[in-house]
């Protein structure tokens, strides 16, 4: 057992409102400069939809992530050896059109237009070429089912849905959508790191954050292809790849990452988990339907004495262990089994998990109009406006049971609280629902508290980075205290 | 295989400083966004090296109580984009002037040493005037020096005041709550001048008229944390994710606490994703849905079974037990006026007996007068204005009957209005006969009338539906064809809704918004839902009520702010004008329609429920129902001078003189001839808003009639022959405005069309105050960096204009002078007792009596040369008169003196005043004087309220007397407001704010006729329009409003265009922000249903032309199955400055924006005034600028042309 710490995250999709405040927080701080215009380290997608870059989930096109061949785990696109022999040929890279061509407007025309016979207007121009542009794509183009016949209808997760289910999804009475916010998953088995021929990418030992070393990167872009989530981007100005850094400078100083901090839906949870690094390859190699459970099994109980001992042996300090014990992530992922990883079948072992959304009850249209079968206060699993297969394709490597487990527990908690706060639900019904969901009243109460009532601190357990320890590896912290920040800022050098 | 790099050498990892350096910053400053989003979020603005770099939400709201989720974080995608603007190419960095005007000005200035004479020479030359008017909006801006810009503004103001009168200067700035001092800067200048402030809340149709109708309240709703207390939440016409982004988490969290969420929305909207039930109610038909819900609730919770909590609630807190006189109409009866105390001998000696109302007391078996009526509110002997169920004469306890069915004298057939079916079913209602001075009258309780109206039979005779399946009004079956919702679903909904309210004593709420309030018959839609809420005892309960969030109208420290903002510290009255009437008349939109009965038919031959709205508007002005500025066809300064010359020394004498002038026709109201040049508004100040686009319903008509530039409207001018009291001039004037001045930080459409653009500081460059309905904190807007480039704060700009104006006035308008002001009958004053019936003095139906049958006539004092000095000094009236709100008054003389001692001082003219020179001084003055931010003032205000009500109230403030906030306190941390009688919620001990909890808990009456919540409205105009009880009236159809007469279809798609609040902007702000444009589609597209799009050959992202007679839009299509067929959505409010091509349909001229498709029209019933809660107050009452009933054609753009 090789016990390691990883800052993990959970996004509660039932609470997500698709506002994109997270996206802009990130853009303002990290990617508002030349070469990064088109990058959205954090983005939010409407599901069903094709996302950003378009159809990123289609690995037949992009060849990201891992596959098991002859019982062995290997990168779908390229291994290091194959990569090096083909280093100048990159067939699976997304092009700028797969993302979008960033644009701006000739705003200055509004001030400078000479007196004329008609009103001036600011026309769009490309941020790359400076020329007038006909905008045909953006980083959030199919938001809220815009262009649904083109985009939603081509969502890769529709595979396996019956014709009837598909038809229902694309007419008003039966359609549904929800939001999928995405950042780098800071995977346990990151394909981007594996794919880099330069060794520029690494996973930090202390927190599991995956970074591209801007000094070492040579711009081969194998990380871009390798990441099945398309969360590594190429900066065309510096010639280096960049990606979500999990706001380590913020976390190191006690702040939640910007996209977490700014989440007004209060959907995001952050906190360190302990996992067994020895089990990574095995967990990433099991058949699809078992992947989620294998991944959950990697995450260790932070109260188990042998886990704690193993952690200390690997240099994980008491403050981090306390954080791992208090972290909301462990509860949502492992203890309560509410959260599921995105596309576990990519086999990168993502460390960002999602609680599936409940979504409204399905209605039918009768001769009298729109009708809801109203025996129940809340829709049961069968009456929801979302095909379970769709959610399972997205969040459970096709295993529907895992989705229904999570939804059933959420519904049971709601009935439990309804009975408690209103009293119009019979006690035996609540008992039955809780029992069926494998949830005790105590657990229901705890789930309710963490979902409905959490404070900022309860949602975000930023572990205590003791920066003096890291600094001391290079310079005496007392010296650093006097010298910190002196001198010009150093940018990574572009070497070609 | 592991990718963990614990072996990477520390020096190799030192590159990580690259990103660490980016995160480092120099300071954070607390601020917020003043954008009428109703957010009022606390933000930290990050400054690095003197440059604003980004912002994130502050997290330090003090918690309410541990049973509620916390408020953090608050702030959305739009707010977090704001820092983009600061240094963007859209920023107005310098003053600009229109070149065509500048050339004329400079030439004139070379000829005239006096700037006022120079201005006169420009505007009195018709050809010159037309030259720069035609150039408006068409480029040719030039950067000018502040000095020159200010001189033009000051000179034109002096000229206009002298020549036409101060009431020809108008200013528009919306929603003061979002940056109170920035608003007050302009309004203070305008009111010291005698100029006109235009309202906003009603113009936006954000004012829910049903609130004044039912509650006598502008709007009072719960803060968002209270949503969590609700166990059944119905969302209607509101898209919480889109528009209540920082608050919607409470709904989600309530759901996980066992609350149910039902969303009524025609499209599968963003909030529908959150719902347990999504009900696709046909657009604009929510009212029909609620009518049937009321049918079910009355049947199952009041007749089949009685819920004691509901019955008790109705008796105490609603007008349901009050008695209504039934008027005989042929063989049938119609519900008429409330039974007045004056009708009974027992009460003939009470004060104001025509303004007191009776209910049926079970105990005495007679009609009895309870406490709390409006007659008691304005009685000389105070103390009975409370909700105790006691006989007003002898204090005997009363036991009101809801229904007279037990001891009825008779059952009379009562006509039920059925505007949809066009029939008038007769339904039996139990009555008592009461012997009155005028003879025997039949009376019924409002509750019994409700049962008959909603068709809930109790074995009584008449056309009662037999079951829910009977399609008579207003059953579940009846509503199906209107709403598209199955009857069983409606019935089940009603059961769950009322059942939850029963189990929780009222914790069921409706959250409602623009999607309901922007329809023509919005007040009826609202009243239908409010009726259900009242029946279930939810209003005034935490977790209950009608919670309307449309516009950030809640300015918490209202009492002192009003005094300062409207310069009442220097004298009254201010000139405050309701904008819907103003624009309807002055921008000549009235000319493009005929009788309102074309689209709002009323059966029968009622005297006022027919004709042209403009005539009814003129009536409303004559009768003092509504304000109207410009007020008369002459300069009010001249009028005051003439009156004085004729010997009129005081208000009364001047009023008499004015009446004489009106009678002999040497004076008339400007509204009666709006196109006469002497009646035009001349100068237009715009600040903090987008008056010419986002706030310009009928935008293309304004371009024509106000600005005199190009227009894309092709509507027919048809009012001739339809108007009778208002003069129709064959030639409609073009270009009424001499000068348009815009203060702005971005080059938006209003700036683009203005003559002078002054660079305003952004919200991160100034200090200000901010509050909202959505939470209970007061917020600062904080200066993170000084105003950038040449910009100045609004406060400093208006100070600069005032100084320049005063300097010119010293010679042009010297000394103090009088200004004759006409003021409408005012809410929260004894004016509420003015008019029992509608009598037009101009038609000889009654005598013209100012303040009774017509507006009050008051003399205001102006001191133009000292206008600047007054601006920067807190005036003496605050000291002498104290502060007032809702008819209560309390002294603050000691606090004024304290301010004079502690604040910077403004000495001039031999006296010393507390200085308001700096905006922070003004903020501190407001905070010290407001009950909500100074516990001592709250205590005094409650003491004043105790005298009026005779109820103990001051205990609510006792524990907070020592709490007082300063501006710096707010900067340190948002502070929660204190309980105050200026509002109706109790927030003591961390209780979530919810409207009317003060009324319910402490028996303080609502400010209505009965003092109760009104299910029944007996204003004579309402009776004429058949809206006494919440009725259903059909939506005006596409062809009756004369908006498609000249827009041939040619195979185009006819749709009802809806303009809900969007995801990527707040009104027009942020719409031009690159962040938002990038995350949307680079444009505001027109959303179309996929089948509809297919029918006109449009695919996603195609360019489309959207048009009607009012104007045209060219944009791209967003095609989605998310919308039903027959409606299009064009989210409010795109700028025509961003990516708008030309329109082939309209001569290849630049196409417009959403308001190019609208035209203002007024719902005449909302002009009602002079009576109870129907008296006027600014932004409180009057017709609204709804726009949802707009129809357009959509076609694929044949040719893209920039």
HADDOCK unambig.tbl for C-alpha pairs under 7 A between the chains (distance, minus, plus):
assign (segid A and resid 15 and name CA) (segid B and resid 249 and name CA) 6.94 0.50 0.50
assign (segid A and resid 15 and name CA) (segid B and resid 252 and name CA) 5.96 0.50 0.50
assign (segid A and resid 17 and name CA) (segid B and resid 241 and name CA) 5.65 0.50 0.50
assign (segid A and resid 19 and name CA) (segid B and resid 76 and name CA) 6.91 0.50 0.50
assign (segid A and resid 19 and name CA) (segid B and resid 77 and name CA) 6.04 0.50 0.50
assign (segid A and resid 20 and name CA) (segid B and resid 77 and name CA) 5.67 0.50 0.50
assign (segid A and resid 21 and name CA) (segid B and resid 76 and name CA) 5.39 0.50 0.50
assign (segid A and resid 21 and name CA) (segid B and resid 77 and name CA) 3.88 0.50 0.50
assign (segid A and resid 21 and name CA) (segid B and resid 80 and name CA) 6.75 0.50 0.50
assign (segid A and resid 24 and name CA) (segid B and resid 77 and name CA) 6.59 0.50 0.50
assign (segid A and resid 24 and name CA) (segid B and resid 80 and name CA) 6.69 0.50 0.50
assign (segid A and resid 24 and name CA) (segid B and resid 81 and name CA) 6.78 0.50 0.50
assign (segid A and resid 25 and name CA) (segid B and resid 80 and name CA) 6.71 0.50 0.50
assign (segid A and resid 28 and name CA) (segid B and resid 54 and name CA) 5.93 0.50 0.50
assign (segid A and resid 29 and name CA) (segid B and resid 54 and name CA) 6.70 0.50 0.50
assign (segid A and resid 104 and name CA) (segid B and resid 1074 and name CA) 6.57 0.50 0.50
assign (segid A and resid 107 and name CA) (segid B and resid 89 and name CA) 5.92 0.50 0.50
assign (segid A and resid 107 and name CA) (segid B and resid 90 and name CA) 5.75 0.50 0.50
assign (segid A and resid 108 and name CA) (segid B and resid 89 and name CA) 6.09 0.50 0.50
assign (segid A and resid 108 and name CA) (segid B and resid 90 and name CA) 6.91 0.50 0.50
assign (segid A and resid 111 and name CA) (segid B and resid 141 and name CA) 6.32 0.50 0.50
assign (segid A and resid 112 and name CA) (segid B and resid 141 and name CA) 6.85 0.50 0.50
assign (segid A and resid 113 and name CA) (segid B and resid 139 and name CA) 4.82 0.50 0.50
assign (segid A and resid 113 and name CA) (segid B and resid 140 and name CA) 6.03 0.50 0.50
assign (segid A and resid 114 and name CA) (segid B and resid 139 and name CA) 5.14 0.50 0.50
assign (segid A and resid 114 and name CA) (segid B and resid 140 and name CA) 4.41 0.50 0.50
assign (segid A and resid 115 and name CA) (segid B and resid 138 and name CA) 5.79 0.50 0.50
assign (segid A and resid 115 and name CA) (segid B and resid 139 and name CA) 4.48 0.50 0.50
assign (segid A and resid 115 and name CA) (segid B and resid 140 and name CA) 3.78 0.50 0.50
assign (segid A and resid 116 and name CA) (segid B and resid 138 and name CA) 5.56 0.50 0.50
assign (segid A and resid 116 and name CA) (segid B and resid 139 and name CA) 6.23 0.50 0.50
assign (segid A and resid 117 and name CA) (segid B and resid 138 and name CA) 6.18 0.50 0.50
assign (segid A and resid 118 and name CA) (segid B and resid 138 and name CA) 5.11 0.50 0.50
assign (segid A and resid 118 and name CA) (segid B and resid 1149 and name CA) 6.54 0.50 0.50
assign (segid A and resid 118 and name CA) (segid B and resid 1150 and name CA) 6.55 0.50 0.50
assign (segid A and resid 119 and name CA) (segid B and resid 137 and name CA) 5.50 0.50 0.50
assign (segid A and resid 119 and name CA) (segid B and resid 138 and name CA) 4.29 0.50 0.50
assign (segid A and resid 119 and name CA) (segid B and resid 139 and name CA) 6.58 0.50 0.50
assign (segid A and resid 119 and name CA) (segid B and resid 1150 and name CA) 6.19 0.50 0.50
assign (segid A and resid 120 and name CA) (segid B and resid 138 and name CA) 6.36 0.50 0.50
assign (segid A and resid 120 and name CA) (segid B and resid 139 and name CA) 6.40 0.50 0.50
assign (segid A and resid 120 and name CA) (segid B and resid 1137 and name CA) 6.96 0.50 0.50
assign (segid A and resid 121 and name CA) (segid B and resid 1136 and name CA) 6.82 0.50 0.50
assign (segid A and resid 121 and name CA) (segid B and resid 1137 and name CA) 4.47 0.50 0.50
assign (segid A and resid 121 and name CA) (segid B and resid 1138 and name CA) 5.49 0.50 0.50
assign (segid A and resid 121 and name CA) (segid B and resid 1139 and name CA) 5.89 0.50 0.50
assign (segid A and resid 121 and name CA) (segid B and resid 1140 and name CA) 6.19 0.50 0.50
assign (segid A and resid 122 and name CA) (segid B and resid 1137 and name CA) 5.87 0.50 0.50
assign (segid A and resid 122 and name CA) (segid B and resid 1138 and name CA) 4.89 0.50 0.50
assign (segid A and resid 122 and name CA) (segid B and resid 1139 and name CA) 5.39 0.50 0.50
assign (segid A and resid 123 and name CA) (segid B and resid 1138 and name CA) 6.57 0.50 0.50
assign (segid A and resid 123 and name CA) (segid B and resid 1139 and name CA) 4.70 0.50 0.50
assign (segid A and resid 124 and name CA) (segid B and resid 1139 and name CA) 6.44 0.50 0.50
assign (segid A and resid 135 and name CA) (segid B and resid 1082 and name CA) 6.90 0.50 0.50
assign (segid A and resid 138 and name CA) (segid B and resid 1078 and name CA) 6.38 0.50 0.50
assign (segid A and resid 138 and name CA) (segid B and resid 1079 and name CA) 6.73 0.50 0.50
assign (segid A and resid 138 and name CA) (segid B and resid 1081 and name CA) 6.42 0.50 0.50
assign (segid A and resid 139 and name CA) (segid B and resid 1079 and name CA) 6.14 0.50 0.50
assign (segid A and resid 140 and name CA) (segid B and resid 1079 and name CA) 5.32 0.50 0.50
assign (segid A and resid 140 and name CA) (segid B and resid 1080 and name CA) 6.34 0.50 0.50
assign (segid A and resid 141 and name CA) (segid B and resid 1080 and name CA) 6.40 0.50 0.50
assign (segid A and resid 141 and name CA) (segid B and resid 1081 and name CA) 6.15 0.50 0.50
assign (segid A and resid 145 and name CA) (segid B and resid 1120 and name CA) 6.06 0.50 0.50
assign (segid A and resid 145 and name CA) (segid B and resid 1122 and name CA) 6.66 0.50 0.50
assign (segid A and resid 146 and name CA) (segid B and resid 1118 and name CA) 5.50 0.50 0.50
assign (segid A and resid 146 and name CA) (segid B and resid 1119 and name CA) 5.91 0.50 0.50
assign (segid A and resid 146 and name CA) (segid B and resid 1120 and name CA) 5.25 0.50 0.50
assign (segid A and resid 147 and name CA) (segid B and resid 1100 and name CA) 5.37 0.50 0.50
assign (segid A and resid 147 and name CA) (segid B and resid 1118 and name CA) 5.78 0.50 0.50
assign (segid A and resid 147 and name CA) (segid B and resid 1119 and name CA) 4.72 0.50 0.50
assign (segid A and resid 147 and name CA) (segid B and resid 1120 and name CA) 5.20 0.50 0.50
assign (segid A and resid 148 and name CA) (segid B and resid 1119 and name CA) 6.77 0.50 0.50
assign (segid A and resid 148 and name CA) (segid B and resid 1120 and name CA) 4.97 0.50 0.50
assign (segid A and resid 148 and name CA) (segid B and resid 1121 and name CA) 6.29 0.50 0.50
assign (segid A and resid 149 and name CA) (segid B and resid 1120 and name CA) 6.92 0.50 0.50
assign (segid A and resid 170 and name CA) (segid B and resid 1121 and name CA) 6.17 0.50 0.50
assign (segid A and resid 171 and name CA) (segid B and resid 1121 and name CA) 5.74 0.50 0.50
assign (segid A and resid 172 and name CA) (segid B and resid 1121 and name CA) 5.74 0.50 0.50
assign (segid A and resid 172 and name CA) (segid B and resid 1122 and name CA) 5.67 0.50 0.50
assign (segid A and resid 172 and name CA) (segid B and resid 1123 and name CA) 6.85 0.50 0.50
assign (segid A and resid 172 and name CA) (segid B and resid 1124 and name CA) 6.63 0.50 0.50
assign (segid A and resid 177 and name CA) (segid B and resid 273 and name CA) 6.59 0.50 0.50
assign (segid A and resid 178 and name CA) (segid B and resid 273 and name CA) 6.47 0.50 0.50
assign (segid A and resid 189 and name CA) (segid B and resid 3 and name CA) 6.99 0.50 0.50
assign (segid A and resid 193 and name CA) (segid B and resid 3 and name CA) 6.75 0.50 0.50
assign (segid A and resid 202 and name CA) (segid B and resid 3 and name CA) 6.37 0.50 0.50
assign (segid A and resid 202 and name CA) (segid B and resid 4 and name CA) 6.57 0.50 0.50
assign (segid A and resid 202 and name CA) (segid B and resid 5 and name CA) 5.86 0.50 0.50
assign (segid A and resid 203 and name CA) (segid B and resid 3 and name CA) 5.79 0.50 0.50
assign (segid A and resid 203 and name CA) (segid B and resid 4 and name CA) 4.70 0.50 0.50
assign (segid A and resid 203 and name CA) (segid B and resid 5 and name CA) 5.61 0.50 0.50
assign (segid A and resid 204 and name CA) (segid B and resid 4 and name CA) 5.94 0.50 0.50
assign (segid A and resid 204 and name CA) (segid B and resid 5 and name CA) 5.59 0.50 0.50
assign (segid A and resid 204 and name CA) (segid B and resid 6 and name CA) 6.59 0.50 0.50
assign (segid A and resid 205 and name CA) (segid B and resid 4 and name CA) 5.34 0.50 0.50
assign (segid A and resid 205 and name CA) (segid B and resid 5 and name CA) 5.47 0.50 0.50
assign (segid A and resid 205 and name CA) (segid B and resid 6 and name CA) 4.64 0.50 0.50
assign (segid A and resid 213 and name CA) (segid B and resid 15 and name CA) 6.92 0.50 0.50
assign (segid A and resid 214 and name CA) (segid B and resid 15 and name CA) 6.92 0.50 0.50
assign (segid A and resid 215 and name CA) (segid B and resid 15 and name CA) 6.61 0.50 0.50
assign (segid A and resid 249 and name CA) (segid B and resid 19 and name CA) 6.81 0.50 0.50
assign (segid A and resid 249 and name CA) (segid B and resid 20 and name CA) 4.94 0.50 0.50
assign (segid A and resid 249 and name CA) (segid B and resid 23 and name CA) 6.48 0.50 0.50
assign (segid A and resid 262 and name CA) (segid B and resid 56 and name CA) 6.43 0.50 0.50
assign (segid A and resid 262 and name CA) (segid B and resid 57 and name CA) 6.35 0.50 0.50
assign (segid A and resid 262 and name CA) (segid B and resid 73 and name CA) 6.63 0.50 0.50
assign (segid A and resid 264 and name CA) (segid B and resid 73 and name CA) 5.60 0.50 0.50
assign (segid A and resid 264 and name CA) (segid B and resid 74 and name CA) 6.02 0.50 0.50
assign (segid A and resid 264 and name CA) (segid B and resid 75 and name CA) 6.62 0.50 0.50
assign (segid A and resid 264 and name CA) (segid B and resid 76 and name CA) 6.86 0.50 0.50
assign (segid A and resid 264 and name CA) (segid B and resid 246 and name CA) 5.55 0.50 0.50
assign (segid A and resid 265 and name CA) (segid B and resid 249 and name CA) 5.15 0.50 0.50
assign (segid A and resid 266 and name CA) (segid B and resid 249 and name CA) 6.74 0.50 0.50
assign (segid A and resid 281 and name CA) (segid B and resid 1 and name CA) 6.46 0.50 0.50
assign (segid A and resid 359 and name CA) (segid B and resid 273 and name CA) 5.68 0.50 0.50
assign (segid A and resid 359 and name CA) (segid B and resid 274 and name CA) 6.07 0.50 0.50
assign (segid A and resid 359 and name CA) (segid B and resid 275 and name CA) 6.63 0.50 0.50
assign (segid A and resid 359 and name CA) (segid B and resid 276 and name CA) 6.88 0.50 0.50
assign (segid A and resid 360 and name CA) (segid B and resid 273 and name CA) 6.51 0.50 0.50
assign (segid A and resid 360 and name CA) (segid B and resid 274 and name CA) 6.85 0.50 0.50
assign (segid A and resid 360 and name CA) (segid B and resid 275 and name CA) 5.20 0.50 0.50
assign (segid A and resid 360 and name CA) (segid B and resid 276 and name CA) 4.40 0.50 0.50
assign (segid A and resid 360 and name CA) (segid B and resid 277 and name CA) 5.46 0.50 0.50
assign (segid A and resid 360 and name CA) (segid B and resid 278 and name CA) 6.54 0.50 0.50
assign (segid A and resid 361 and name CA) (segid B and resid 276 and name CA) 5.90 0.50 0.50
assign (segid A and resid 361 and name CA) (segid B and resid 277 and name CA) 5.72 0.50 0.50
assign (segid A and resid 368 and name CA) (segid B and resid 480 and name CA) 6.38 0.50 0.50
assign (segid A and resid 368 and name CA) (segid B and resid 485 and name CA) 7.00 0.50 0.50
assign (segid A and resid 368 and name CA) (segid B and resid 486 and name CA) 4.87 0.50 0.50
assign (segid A and resid 368 and name CA) (segid B and resid 487 and name CA) 6.94 0.50 0.50
assign (segid A and resid 369 and name CA) (segid B and resid 480 and name CA) 6.53 0.50 0.50
assign (segid A and resid 369 and name CA) (segid B and resid 484 and name CA) 4.72 0.50 0.50
assign (segid A and resid 369 and name CA) (segid B and resid 485 and name CA) 4.64 0.50 0.50
assign (segid A and resid 369 and name CA) (segid B and resid 486 and name CA) 4.41 0.50 0.50
assign (segid A and resid 370 and name CA) (segid B and resid 484 and name CA) 6.14 0.50 0.50
assign (segid A and resid 370 and name CA) (segid B and resid 485 and name CA) 4.65 0.50 0.50
assign (segid A and resid 370 and name CA) (segid B and resid 486 and name CA) 5.17 0.50 0.50
assign (segid A and resid 371 and name CA) (segid B and resid 485 and name CA) 6.54 0.50 0.50
assign (segid A and resid 371 and name CA) (segid B and resid 486 and name CA) 5.16 0.50 0.50
assign (segid A and resid 371 and name CA) (segid B and resid 489 and name CA) 5.66 0.50 0.50
assign (segid A and resid 372 and name CA) (segid B and resid 489 and name CA) 5.99 0.50 0.50
assign (segid A and resid 374 and name CA) (segid B and resid 492 and name CA) 6.71 0.50 0.50
assign (segid A and resid 378 and name CA) (segid B and resid 276 and name CA) 6.12 0.50 0.50
assign (segid A and resid 379 and name CA) (segid B and resid 276 and name CA) 6.97 0.50 0.50
assign (segid A and resid 414 and name CA) (segid B and resid 256 and name CA) 5.35 0.50 0.50
assign (segid A and resid 414 and name CA) (segid B and resid 257 and name CA) 5.96 0.50 0.50
assign (segid A and resid 414 and name CA) (segid B and resid 258 and name CA) 4.60 0.50 0.50
assign (segid A and resid 415 and name CA) (segid B and resid 258 and name CA) 6.05 0.50 0.50
assign (segid A and resid 417 and name CA) (segid B and resid 257 and name CA) 5.24 0.50 0.50
assign (segid A and resid 417 and name CA) (segid B and resid 258 and name CA) 4.81 0.50 0.50
assign (segid A and resid 418 and name CA) (segid B and resid 257 and name CA) 6.69 0.50 0.50
assign (segid A and resid 418 and name CA) (segid B and resid 258 and name CA) 3.97 0.50 0.50
assign (segid A and resid 418 and name CA) (segid B and resid 259 and name CA) 6.63 0.50 0.50
assign (segid A and resid 422 and name CA) (segid B and resid 503 and name CA) 6.24 0.50 0.50
assign (segid A and resid 422 and name CA) (segid B and resid 504 and name CA) 6.26 0.50 0.50
assign (segid A and resid 448 and name CA) (segid B and resid 256 and name CA) 6.34 0.50 0.50
assign (segid A and resid 448 and name CA) (segid B and resid 257 and name CA) 6.62 0.50 0.50
assign (segid A and resid 451 and name CA) (segid B and resid 253 and name CA) 6.92 0.50 0.50
assign (segid A and resid 452 and name CA) (segid B and resid 69 and name CA) 6.76 0.50 0.50
assign (segid A and resid 452 and name CA) (segid B and resid 253 and name CA) 4.29 0.50 0.50
assign (segid A and resid 452 and name CA) (segid B and resid 256 and name CA) 6.04 0.50 0.50
assign (segid A and resid 452 and name CA) (segid B and resid 257 and name CA) 6.79 0.50 0.50
assign (segid A and resid 453 and name CA) (segid B and resid 68 and name CA) 6.97 0.50 0.50
assign (segid A and resid 453 and name CA) (segid B and resid 69 and name CA) 4.56 0.50 0.50
assign (segid A and resid 454 and name CA) (segid B and resid 69 and name CA) 6.77 0.50 0.50
assign (segid A and resid 455 and name CA) (segid B and resid 70 and name CA) 6.36 0.50 0.50
assign (segid A and resid 473 and name CA) (segid B and resid 10 and name CA) 6.33 0.50 0.50
assign (segid A and resid 474 and name CA) (segid B and resid 10 and name CA) 6.62 0.50 0.50
assign (segid A and resid 474 and name CA) (segid B and resid 11 and name CA) 6.88 0.50 0.50
assign (segid A and resid 490 and name CA) (segid B and resid 18 and name CA) 6.95 0.50 0.50
assign (segid A and resid 491 and name CA) (segid B and resid 18 and name CA) 6.37 0.50 0.50
